[in-house]
Amino acid sequence: MVYSLKLRVWKKVQDCTYWLIPDDNGTLAGGALNWLATKDPLLRGSSLILVGFNLGSERFEMSFPQNMGKPCRLNLTVLGECLCLILGYVSTTNTHVLNHIDIWVMKAYGVKESWVKLFSVGQSEGVHYFRHLKPISYSITGREVLLEINHRKFMWYDLEEKALNHVTISVGLDNFESFVGLETLVPLYEGLIMNEDFQVAVIIEKLPPLWKDFKNYLKHKKKEMSVKDLIVRLRIEEDNKATEKRSKWNSIINGANIVEDDPNNSKK
């Protein structure tokens, strides 16, 4: 079942015959939400597959790159608007330590043949014993990829030189997790029918700190108000605050004039 924010209804869509990984919230790329999944929840570590739910057709699809071997770790992210697969491999001599990580990107979403291995990072390439590696973004030139390593530091990977370079960024934290934020000029509520009580509550909550007392007053009255009523009250309160400010300023000026004209302050 899928809930539509626009129609405000639950809709039945194509059944998903796979078990989605519980800790994976889905990765949005190519107009689809993508998850790692398995056909057998008891064997999820050895039988993972890639499942995408197309938000347009509302159907589930599968697409994994070919010849990727047998990774011990799989993770999804987005790199440069392309779906990105992070594959971790162990060596044949030590199965408890990652030997290298491969980064794959899907150049054309939904086209299985468009999967390309972008680069590979090994333990001997300047990062002592990494347990976690995630690509964050391309550089402005597109020649480098910013990597988050062990939740502790950033490094650049040079795609031409095939080498890691240190980044002079101090995050000031022992551990962190980084994400790429995308701005939009389209309001979240465009095309949606929002409950008026909710709109009133949101406007009240966004009032500045100097309006604290009036904000608390409005919270007790919000069930009695429409958005139009609230706007009227806000304008009246704004006018009252402006009048009060002018009155205080005039009192200060008048007080200063009285002190200046006081004959007792004249020098003898």
N, C-alpha and C positions, 0 to 999 in steps of 0.2 A: 504494500500500500504506500502511496506517495501523497503528501499533503500539498495542495496548491495554495500559495499565499495570495495569488491573484483571485482565484475563484472561491477561496476559503472552503474547500471541500476535500475530502479524501477520495483518491482515485485508485482503482485497481489496475496495476500494470503487469507486464510479463513477469511470471514467477522466476525468481533467481534460484537455480538448482545447485548453487555453490554455497559454501560456508565462508563468510567474510571474516577476515582476521579481526578479532574483537578490539584490539588497541589501535586500529587504523580508521581514522575519521574520513578517509577518502581524499584523493588528490584531484583538483579540478584542472582539466586540460582538454583542449579540443572540443569544448562544449559537452563534456562528459565528466562524471565523477568516477574515479578509478580506484580500485582496491586490489590488494593481494588476497587471494581466496584459495580454498582447497575443496576437493570433492569429498574428502574424508577428514573430518575434524580430528581424528585420532592420529593421523599421519600428516599433519599440516606442514611440518618442517621439511618433509621430503617430496611433497606433491603440490607445491604452490603454483597457482596460475594467476594470470592477470585478467581482471574483470572490469569492464567499464559500462556504466549506465548512461546512455545517451539521453540528455535532457530534452532533446528535440523529438526523437522518435519514441522515447520512453521504453527502450529495449536494451537488454544486456548483450555485450559483445566481448570477445576474447581476442587478445593479440599479444604474443610474446616474441622476442627476437629469436632468430635461429642461431645455432652453434654457440650458445652461451655456456656450455659445460654444465657442471653441477655446483653452483654456488652454495655456500653454507648460510649466507645471509642475503636477503632481498629487501629493498626499501624503495619507495616511490617518492618523487618530488617533481617540481617543475623547473626547467632551466631554459630561459629565453623563450617562454611561452610554449615550449615543447615538453611532452611527457618524458620524464627522465627516470631511468632504472639504475639503482645502485646495487651492484653485485659484489659480495665479499667472498673470497676464496682462502682456504687454508692450504698449507703445504702438505706433501705426502709424509714428511718426517715429523711434523708437529701439528696435530689437528686442533690444538687449543689456542693457537695464535693466528691471526689473519696474516696471510702472505702477501696478498695484493687486493685491490678493489678496482673493478671495471665500471666505467660510467657509460651508459648507453642512452641515446636520445632518439625519439621517434620524430623524424623530420616532417612527415605528413601524417597527421593523426588518423588512425584507422587503417593505414596501409602497412601491412606487416613487413613488406619489403623495404620500407623506409627506415627501419631500425638501423642505427649506425653506432659502432663503438667509438665514442669520442676520444677517450684516453684511459690509461691505466696507471694507478699509483701503487708502487711497491713499498715494503717496509724499509728498504735500504735507501730511499730517495729523500733523506733529510728529515723524516718524521719518525722519531724513535717510538716503536711500539704503539701504533694508532689502533684504537678500538672502534672509533667512529669517524666517518668522513662523509660530508654532505656538500655537494655543489650548491652555491647560493645564487650567483649571477655572473654574467659575462662582463668583462671590462668594457669601457667605452669603445675601444678599438676592435673588440671581439677576439683579440689574440690571447686573452687570458681568462681563466675561470677562477672566481673567488671560492675558496673552500673553507668550511668550518671543520676543525679537527679536534676530536676528543672533548667537544663542548668547552674548550679552553682557549683556543686561538684561531686566527685566520691565516691562510696562506694563498698565494696566487699560484695557479698552474699554468705555465706557458705552453700553449698548444703547439707552437712552432719549435721551440727548443726542447719540448717534452721534459720540463724540469720544474721543480718547486722553488718558489721565492718567498721570503718572509715579507709580512705585511706590517707596516708601522702603525697599527691601530691598537690602542689600549682601551679595552672595554671596562676595566676596573672591577671585574667579577671573577670569582674562582671558577664558576661554572655558568654557562648560558646556553640558550638555544636561539638561533636566528631564523627570521622569516622575511620574505619579500612582501612588502605591502604595495598594492596597486590602487592609485587614486582614480576616482571617477567623478564626472560632472553630473551624472544621472542620480537624482535623489533616490534613496532606498524605497520610499513610499510611492514612487511614480507608478500609476496604473493600479494601485492597491486601494481598496476601500477600508479605511482605518476607522476603528471605533472612536467616537468623539470624546468619550471619557478618557481614552488612552492619550489622545492628542492634547487634551487639557492638562493631564498629569505630566506629560513630557515637557510642555511649555513652562509649567510651574517649576519643574526640577531644574531647568536650564537658567533660571533667574540668577543674577550675580550675587555674591556674598553680601553686598551692602543692602540687599533686599531681604535679608534673612527673616526679620520679624513679619514682613508682609507675606513672605513665602509660607511661613508657618500658618499664618491666618488663612491663606488661600487653600492650603491642604485640607483644612476642616470644612471648606466651603465648596470644594471642587465638584462634589456630586450634584450640586445645585446649579452648576454653570455649564453653558455651552462655550465653544471657542469664541464666538462673537461677544458673549458676556465677559469672558476673561480679558479679551483685548480692550474692551471699554474700561474695565477696572484698572488694567495696567496703565492706560493712558491717564486716567484720573490720578492714580498714585504718582505717576511720573510728574504731572503738573504740580501736585502737592509738594513733592520733594524739591522741585525747582523753586516754588514759592518760598518754602522753608529755607532753602539755601540763600535766596536773595535777602530774606528777612534777617538771617544771621549776619550776612555781610554788611547790611545797612546798620545793624546794631554795633558791629565792630567799628565802622567808620564814624558813627555818631559818638561812640565812647571815646574814640581817639580825639575828636574835635573838642569834647568837653574837657578832657585832660589838658589839651593844648591851650584852651581859653581860660583855664582856672587861674585867677589872679594870685592865688597862694603859691603857684609855681614860678612866679616871676622873680627874677634875681633882685636882691636889694643892694 
